[in-house]
Amino acid sequence: MDLPLAVTFFISTALCNAGFIFTEEPSERAGKSDGYCSRILRAQGTRNEGYNEFRLRVEGDPENYQPGSTYRVTLYASSPAYFRGFTLIALKEGREGDKEEDYAGNFQIIDEEDTQFMINCPSAVTESTPRRRTRIQVFWTAPPSSSGCVTLKASIVQKRIIYFQDEGSLTKRMCEKESLYGETTEKPLLDCCACGTAKYRVTFYGNWSEKVHPKDYPRRANHWSAIIGASHSKNYVLWEYGGYASEGIKKVAELGSPVSMEEEIRQKGDDVLTVIKMKAQWPAWQPLNVRAAPSAEFSVDRTRHLMSFLTMLGPSPDWNVGLSAEDLCTKECGWAQRVVQDMIPWDAGTDNGVTYESPNKPTVPQEKIRPLTSLDHPQSPFYDPEGGAITPVARVVVERIARKGEQCNVVPDNVDDIVADIAQEEKEEDDTPETCIYSNWSPWSACSSATCDKGKRMRQRMLKAQLDLSVPCPHTQDFEPCMGPGCSDEEGSTCTMSEWITWSPCSMSCGMGLRSRERYVKQFPDDGSVCTLPTEENEKCIVNEECNTIPCMLSPWSDWSDCSVTCGKGMRTRQRVLKSPVELGECIEDLEQVEKCMLPECPTDCMVSEWTEWSECNKSCGKGHMIRTRIVKLEPQFGGDSCPETVQRKKCKIRKCNRDDGQGQVNSDEKKRRKEAREKRRSKQGGPQGEETMSPAEHPGCKMRPWSSWTDCTKLCGGGIQERLMTAKKRLKSTQLPSCKDRKEIRACNVYPC
């Protein structure tokens, strides 16, 4: 049964084609904003719970944005899903989107056949034409610094289903990236108030490659040393900016050896809960489909809630990356759900080398640990004369995978924590009105009773939207009786598992193969028993049944080439090569891929028409001038050349004017022509020939007639000329001829093109 859903949605051409019926509802907000991106619409459709076939992704999956940087944003559907229409916006955090200043950054269209800016909301991107599609791409330029956090939101229209902007995989939140150099690890370490213990997985993603750091990159021996670290108390410092490297740190920093560092950690006794170790990586960078990112698991508790580690960039003098005293205990007395950090190298202060392969040169006396900067030394591979930020060489992701023991923060840490820790949704009767939109229930809290006496436990959910104010929405909290840990066999033996991770690619590119998927234990039983539920599944898969039994052996895709143009729209390509011998059979896999790319708009110079013919000379004798004109056909854009002159004039001389008897009288032919011209002008003015009007401005020594009317334009289009005359009405005998002469004016007309 279709139910009305009031959705904040943008007008899209796809909606009509998708079979929706919309009625616009008046609202104060829409009135105040004058319709700016804030239409409240009612859609007759249904929503699919728990969808994940549509996803909004920013290239590189960054958690933070660099102010002013440009990112590729992709909206795509997983096969076999598709969508007909969409809307994409970028909002400042906490803003509603009903004012222009609520929007952050700027979008750029890559393919006008797929995307366009919304007519009624120029800050939003929508489809050009409603049709089935599985993917669109645009560029987004991040706002300037001090803009705060930004949320990219997408709305999808597929058949009769609308997927909302503020949910799940169609929303991407990014905050402004802080300066990567000059920062220190000096931060107040507060006492932890969390209860129980938490288990984490730390994953290290190295991105130190020739592509990211092309200057002096060591091609032969590049590697990450073995990672060494620990979860520890605030009484123990592995390393920190402004401190001095211990002997163990020095061995890691200069030689990549973790042995001494591990001995130092284990000597700290109760100040250390878990030693963190991961294997070295040779070479430093490989795609994740070739080599999985190294990871390790560790635990934290109330006294040992900090995590530190380090690894060396090899070869290098004494350069490393790592985390120092990362606190996983939250102010709300809970355990952090996820921590992501981009990392730049730091100098251990024990070697004076300035390049990756500098010879050993001990620093005497030893210097303090400090972050590298782009202005350290002109020979440094990170040197930038403008002093910009160093590009991160690695990223570390710390994710909570389980919580053990009684948790004293009954209220979940945050909304993300509710979603992350939720078990599979219980199949039970639910009389919640369909006009009330909730989040999923949080996990049950710890029991209020620590013994086998009866107590209570609680779970909660958030009311996201109340679509019909006349229908009340029921409770957001739920309670049930319980007993302390170990008092219920059923409760004590329950494992909380994560959702299954997406199936891996098929092991064969052609024919029969295998694929697998994994999940992990999110919550172990309170009684300490072992979870017996499977954490891995395998199944057969078939790719192209009618293919040659010998698969194609292909190299990895090369990097994308530079855009084929320096401005505007172009193309870029990438290639791979066939590695299997030709005699094994024909390989039909693509060896080259092409996609569109777009750079800033090209400058457009001013365009003008051709010159018109020169006009006739404005004098019948003596010196005069002629003019010609041209028109502007296209104004300059994006910094193009400005427009040249559009009117030119040049001198002309037909013949000398004849004079007779030396008394300033013109010959009879000239007098006759002037008389005829005066009579012609008078007839055009509509008055009798004998009627004369005094000019308000008279030449000294003579009286002038008023200006005549402008003559008809010599051309109907393409640029012509008009002229008018002022003639002497009466010359006094004492007046010199040059001071009382006829005047003529010329102007351009009908300059528009024919």
VENKAUR-V559931 format. One record per run of one state. SS is the DSSP state (@ for helix, = for strand, . for the rest). FROM is the first residue (numbers start at 1). TO is the last residue. If there is no record, write none. Layout:
ss/from/to
SS/FROM/TO
SS/FROM/TO
//
This chain:
ss/from/to
./1/2
=/3/8
./9/12
@/13/17
./18/21
=/22/24
./25/27
@/28/33
./34/39
=/40/46
./47/53
=/54/58
./59/63
=/64/65
./66/69
=/70/77
./78/82
=/83/83
./84/84
=/85/92
./93/99
@/100/102
=/103/103
./104/105
=/106/109
./110/114
=/115/118
./119/120
=/121/127
./128/132
=/133/133
./134/134
=/135/141
./142/149
=/150/158
./159/160
=/161/163
./164/167
@/168/170
=/171/176
./177/196
=/197/206
./207/222
=/223/224
./225/226
=/227/232
./233/246
@/247/255
./256/258
@/259/266
./267/268
@/269/271
=/272/278
./279/280
=/281/282
./283/294
=/295/300
./301/305
=/306/314
./315/318
=/319/327
./328/328
=/329/329
./330/334
=/335/335
./336/337
=/338/343
./344/345
=/346/347
./348/350
=/351/351
./352/361
=/362/362
./363/369
=/370/371
./372/393
=/394/404
./405/414
@/415/421
./422/435
=/436/438
./439/454
=/455/460
./461/462
=/463/466
./467/476
=/477/482
./483/488
@/489/492
./493/495
=/496/497
./498/510
=/511/518
./519/520
=/521/523
./524/535
=/536/543
./544/553
=/554/554
./555/568
=/569/575
./576/577
=/578/578
./579/581
@/582/584
./585/591
=/592/598
./599/603
=/604/604
./605/606
=/607/608
./609/622
=/623/629
./630/631
=/632/634
./635/636
=/637/637
./638/646
=/647/653
./654/658
=/659/660
./661/664
=/665/666
./667/667
@/668/685
./686/693
=/694/694
./695/701
=/702/705
./706/719
=/720/726
./727/727
=/728/731
./732/736
@/737/739
./740/742
=/743/749
./750/754
//
